[in-house]
Amino acid sequence: MKKVSDFLYRFSTGWVALPALLIFFTFSLLTLPGENQRTEMYGQGVGSPDTSLINSGERLITIAETYGEEGRAAYIKARWTFDLAFPILYTVFYLTSISFILKRIVRKESKLRILNLLPLLGMVFDLAENSATTSIMSAYPGLNPAGLLLAQVFTPLKWLFVGLSMILLVLLLLIWLVKAAEVIRK
């Protein structure tokens, strides 16, 4: 893990972090609204498994039923096109941004530097959630007990690590700005 972390520190220059930020926000602005519209069209108000913080097995089955055959097929396709790209993009954004800032505010010897790997856990659980929920959608009207159980576990873990990555980035940015302001005042 340390080798991956060290690589990210070498890789995460301003010339990498800034384009990652721009690509992430551009993709989010141009693609997310369309995905939300498709969810509304098929979901008829029940939502989507991957936008909920917590899913029950009952809710996941209701979503699969409500989406209908066409909606389930569209959902599966979206998980392995759009929702494969999106976790990669937000993870690259968080990895490069967190690494870029951490290397400026934390000594090289500090054990805190390993925090730059936190976003990887969000991506892993996001992709695991996608696998579990697509197995539910593809099995319907049959039941996939393993998929139901795993989706209920992976969804909150995804949000936990994505949320922690977001909070970490904001905190690091604030610390960096405060330190920069102190240097300017001196």
Secondary structure, DSSP 4 states (H G I P E B T S, - for coil): -HHHHHHHHHH--HHHHHHHHHHHHHHHHHHHHHHHHHHHHHHTTS--GGGSS---HHHHHHHHHHHHHHHHHHHHHHHTTHHHHHHHHHHHHHHHHHHHHHHHHS-TT-GGGGGGGHHHHHHHHHHHHHHHHHHHHHHTTS--HHHHHHHHHHHHHHHHHHHHHHHHHHHHHHHHHHHHHHHHH-
